[in-house]
Each structure stands twice: as C-alpha cells, then as structure tokens.
Amino acid sequence: MDTRLILCFGFRSPGRLLSWLLALWMGPASLAAAAEARLNLFIWSEYIDPAVVADFEKAHNCRVTVDLYEDSESMLARLANGGDALYDVAVPSDNMVPVLIRRGLLAPLRHETLTNLRHLDEPFRNPDYDPGHRYSVPYQWGTMGILLRPPPGTSPEATWGLLFDPARQPGPFVLIDSPRDLFAAAFRYLGRSVNTTNLADLRRALDLLSAARQRALGFDGSVGGMNKVLSGVARAAIVYSGEAARAIRADTNLVYLLPREGTILWVDNLAIPARAPRRELAERFINFVLEPRNAARIARYTRFATCNREARSQLGPREASHPAIYPDEETLSRLEYLKDVGPASRWFDEAWTRLKAR
C-alpha cells in the first residue's frame, strides 16, 4: 500500500491505523460499516443528557459526536454550507423548520421507523410549521424571559422595561445573542407582534436595542447569560426557561420573569439533514429519544418542558408543575410563536449587523 495514502488520514494512534488497514483489507463493505458506527449530532449547548447519549451508543454499538451552536442563524448557516451532508441529526426551532424545508436542507422522515411518535402530547401533534411531521419531530419546548437577581427587599416588575428603560435598570445586564429572539423582546415592549415585518416597527426596535446595547455588558447565549447571573457578573440576562430553572435550582435568590408585555413560546425539533450520511441510525436515535423514559431523563437534565405526554407523567410533581418550565394558561395567553417571515428575514439580518456594529 502507498504510504502516502496512510499519511493523508492523519492517524495519531497505532490502534486506529490498524483498524482502518483491516477495514481496507476486508473491502468496501467494512468501510461502510465503519462509517455507520458514528452518529453526528448538531444541537444547542447543554441540551441533551449525556447519559441518554451513552445509553444509545451502547444499545446501537456506535459513537455519537456532538457539535454545538448557540443560535438558529448559526445552525442554518452551517447546514447551508455543507453541514447537511455532515450531520445526521439537527435540532431546529419551530420557525426555522420551514426555512430549512424551503431550502432543501431536511430529509423527509419515514414514520414507519418512528414508532414512538405516538407518545407526543396533543398540543405538539401536527404543528403549523410542519403539518404531519413530514420533516421534524417536537423535542422540547419553552419560553424566553429575564433571569434576575433582585436587589434585597425588592419585588421586581415583570417587564422588558428592566432592560429597555434606564430608570428601571436593576444593574448590569446581558442581551441574548440571537437576532429574532432579541427583536421579539423589543417588539413586545413596543406593543407589536414578534412577527411584525413593518419597517417602521423594525426601525423603532433597532433604536431601542441600540440604546440598550450601550448600557449592557454585551451579548451572550442563554447558557452564557445564565452563568453571568449565577457568578454575579450580571444582575439580569435574557435567557430561555430551561437555563432559568437550572439557575434557580442552583441559587434560590434568583427569579425568572415572563414580561407582562409578552414574549416568545418555542418548540425545538429533531430533524435529519437532507444528505445525512447515516439516515437509518439517525431515525433510531430520534425514536430512542422519543421513548418516554429517555424523554423524561432529558427533561430532568435540561430543565426544559417535554413534548412527550408519557414523559411528563414520569416527572415528579415539582418538576411537572414548575412555573418557570410549565407556565399557567393565563401566562401562556401572552406568548407568541416566532414564524418564518420569508423575504423580510433580510431586514432582520441587516438590522442585526447594524446593531452589532454600533
């Protein structure tokens, strides 16, 4: 064998080199089997229980490689630039699913292999963003609000004004590093829908966010914002509900506020990229995650709400009714789902670029 062929793989261990030499000697079928022994998962940070992943690896004799992203736009960019042929499972939010479908970046699901779809709770069956679950399966859901360390002896108002009104600012704060989510907060504070595509609304929101940016510590993901509040670097941060619930478990002096003006409700989904190299293994993974026991374990770990009916029944009473994770009906009535805004998305891209540059 030409030694240049061996060197080009960049082997760092004799064992790995030997395994590949054996696979080459045994022929293409062995190479295909070796390739199928790995599942590439593209997911939000700290968004799945490592023990569930380890159990899947044991059950299916494979290795799961996890790559992370912190916002939907980064996920879309990666999939659109070849990632749809690299990853086997991705986790897009509800408003991003139609975008990925329209751009041909998701593979249709074969429901005959997803027997655990029957465990989905009724509110998550047949969603508007993907009727019939043709391309996606609901995974977890949640909200976005303000994680706050209130000054001693105070009872804070649940309002976006804590960040957007200098007179109400409780101290150093962090803005969420996600375009549609951050503009949604500004829109609701201004009394507009999170899905407005009115240019005047967008300009007003950009002015509001630009002023807030000057007073903020900066931008960060939900996990980063949570950590800054926990460490005392920030007094407030825009985060998702799971991070808020985890933070409150670690420090009971913290509170999670869903602003009275309204905020977003979202559903994240499991999906298979269009050119996923291991589609069958990906379907087994999705079905594994849908098993109620595994879905409940994931919900306990992430502290997000599960879309799985039987899984929620397996959670303890405190977990299944935690107000930061499962808001009451009155609170839910003030929440909106983000929707795909089509061509208007370029306006958000331009506004986001301007906001970050200021």
N, C-alpha and C positions, 0 to 999 in steps of 0.2 A: 504494500500500500504506500502511496506517495505521502511522505511525512508532512509535506506542506498542507495536505488535507486535514491532518490531525491538528496541526498547529493553529489553523484558522478557526477552530472551535473555541480556542482559549481555555483548554482544560486546566483546572487548578488542582485536581486530585487524581491520583492513580486509579482509585476506585471508579470514579465517574468515567475516566478514559476507558477503563476495561469494559464497563457496561455498554458503552457506545460501540466499542470494537466488536463485542459479542453480537450486538444488535445488527451491525453492518454485515457480520459474517452470516447471521441467520436469515438476512434478506429483508425486503421492504415491509413484509407483514409485521416483523418485530419492531421496525421503526415506527409504524403506525400505532402499534400497541403502546410503545414508549411515549409517543406524543399524547395518547389518550389518557395517560396516567396523571395528567396535570389539569387543574381547572383554574382559569384566571378570572378572578372576581374583581370588579370595579365598583367601589362603594364609598359612601360617605365615611368620614373619620369616626371611629369608635361606634360603629353602627351594627355590629353583629357579635354575638357571644363566641369568643374563641373556642370554648368547649364544644359548642354545636359544630363548628367547623372541624374540629379534631375528630368528633364522632363520625362526621360524614366521610372524612379521609379514611378512617378505619373501616367503615361499612362498605366503601366502594374502592378500597385499595388504591387511593390516589393521593395527590398532594394539591392543596389549594393555595394559590398565590394571590395575595390581596394587594391591590393598588388603591390608593385613596384620592378623593377630591373633596373640596370644601364648598363648592358652589356648582349650580346646574350648568352655568355657562362654560366652566372648565371641563365638565363632563362631556358636553356637546362638542366642544372644540376637539377634544381627544378622540371621540368616536368618529367625527367627520374627517379626521386626518389619519385614518388607517387603523384606529382603535377598534373599529367594528370587525376587523379580521384578527385582532389580538385577544380580545376579551370574550369570555364565554357567557358571563352574566354581568349585567349592569343594573343600577338601581335609580332610574329616573323618577323625578317628581311628576305629579299628575299633569301639570301644564306643559311639561317638556315631552311627554309621550307623543302628542300629535305632531310636534316638530320633528321628532326622530322618525316617526312613520312617514311623514311627508317627504323627508329627505332620504328615505330608503335605508335607514340605518338599523332597523329592527327586523328580526325574522318572525314570521307567523308562528304562534305556539300550536303544538299538537296536543289537544286536550285529552286524547286517549292515554297519554303518558302522565297527565297531571291529575291523578285520581283524587288528590286531596283538595282540589278546588271546592269540593262540597263543604269544606269547613269554613269558608268565608262568611263573615257576618252579612246580614241582609243589606245594610247601607252601602256595602262595598261591592255588591254584585252589579254587573252590567253598568259600569260608570260611563258618564257622558264623554269623557276624554278617550275612552276605548271600549265602545259597545261590544259586548260579548267576550271581552278579554281576549281579543284576537292577537294582541301583541304584548300584553302585560298582565301581571298578577299583583293585586294590592298586598303590600308587605307590612308597613306600619303607617300610622297617621299621627298628626299632632298640630300644634299651633305655634305662633311666634309672638313673643311678648317681651317684657322688660324684667330681667333679673336684677334685683335691687337689694342693697344693704341699707335699710332705712336708718337715718340718724336716730340715736336713742330717744325714746319717748315720743316719737312721731308716728302718725298714721298716714302713710303716703296715698295720694290720689292715684287711681289707675288711669293714667292719661299719657299720651305721647308727648304732652307738654313738658314732662320731666326732662325730655331731651331737646325738644324744639323751642321751648320758651325759656330764655336765660333766667328769668325771675324764679322759675320753679326748679332749676337745675340742682340736683342733690349733691353734686360733686363730680369728679372725673368720670367720664362715661365712654363706652366703646360702641361704634356703629357697626352693624353687621355687613360683612364684605360680600354682599350678594345683591346685584342690581335690582331685579324685580321685587325682591323682598323689602329692600330699604325704601324704594319708591312707594311700595304699598303702604308702609308706615306713614310716609309723608302725605300720601293721597288721603288716607283715612283721617289724619289730623286736620286736613283742609276740607273735610266733608265730602270727599269724592270717592268713587268706587276704585278699588285696587286695580281694576281692569280698564280704567279710562284711557282713551287714546286721543283725548283732546289736547292739542298742542299748548293751549293756554294753561291747562292744568299741569302739564309736564314742566313748563317754564316756572310756574309758581312753586312746584315741588322741588325743582332744582335749586331755586333761590333759597328755599327753606333748608335744604340739606347742605348747601354750601355754607350757610351761616352756622349750622350745627357742626359741620366739619371743622370750622375754625376753633370751636370750643372743645371738641372731642379729643380723646387720646389718639384716636385713629380708627382704622378699620380692622376687623378680625372676623374669623369664622365663629360659629356658635360655640364650639369647644374652646377656642381661644378666649372668647369673651367670658365664658363661664370661669375659666381658670384665672383670668384677671380679677374678677369679682371675688372669687374664693381667696386669692392671695392678698387682697386689699389694695392692689394697684389701681383698680377702678371701683367706683361705688355702684355703677349701673352698666348694663350691657344689653343689647338686643340679642336674644338667644331663642332657640327652639325649646319646646316644652320638655323634651327628654333631658337636655342639659340642665334646665332649671330644676327638674325633680331630683336629679343626681346631686346638684349643688346644695339643695335644701336638705337632702339626706345627710350631707357632709357638714353642713352648718345651718342649724335651725334658726339663726338670726336673719337669714335671707328670705326674701319673698319673691313670688313670681306674679307679675301683674299683666292681665289681659286688658289693654286700654279700653276705656268706655267708648271711645270713638270707633272701635272695631279694629280687627286685624285679620290675618290670613289663617285659613284652615287648609291643610295639605295632606296628600296621600302619596307616599313613596311606593314604588313598584319594582318587582323583579321582572327583568326582560332579557331576551337573548339577542345580542347584536347580529346584524344581518349575515356577516361572514364568520360567525363564531366557529373556531376550529374543532370544538368538541360539543356539538349540539346535544347529543344524547346524554352526555354526562351533565350538561347544564340543566336539562329537563329533570334529571334525577335529583340535582341539587335543589331546584325550585320545589319539587314535590316533597323533598326532605324537610325543607324549611316550613312548608305548609302543614306538616304533621303537628297537631295541637300541642303535644309535649314540647317539641322543639320551638314552636312559635311562642309558647309561654316562657320558656327559658330565655329566649331572645328579648322578650318584653321586660323581664325582670332585670336583665343585664343593661339594656339601653335606657330603660325607664320611659320609652315611648309607648303610645297606645297601639295595641294589636288589632289587626283587621280580621282576626281569626276568632270565630264565635266560641268554639270549644276551648281555645287557649285562654280567653279571658275568664272563663268559668273555672279554670285551674289556678288562677292567681288568687292570692289571699285577699280578704275583704278590704284591707287598707290599700293594697295595690290596685285592685279593680275599681275603687271609687276615689282614688287620689285626685283632688280637684285640679292640680296642675297638669295631670295626664288625661283625665276624662272630665272635661268641663260639663257643667249642667246645661240643660236645654236653653235657659234664658241667655247664658253666655254664648252658646253656640249660635243663637239667632243673630248675633252681632258680627259673625265671622263670614268671610268670603273665600272662595277658592280662586286662586290665580287661574287665568285662562290664557291660552295661546292667542296672542294679539296679531299674529300674521306679519304683514309687511311693516306694521308700526314698531316691531321689535328693533328696527334700525334706529328709531328715535331714542329708545332706551339705551342702546349701545353708545350713541353719540353723547347723550346726556351723562352717562356713566363715565365716559372718557374725560369729559369736561370736569366732572365733579372730582375725579381722582387727580386731575392736573392742577386743580386750584390750591 
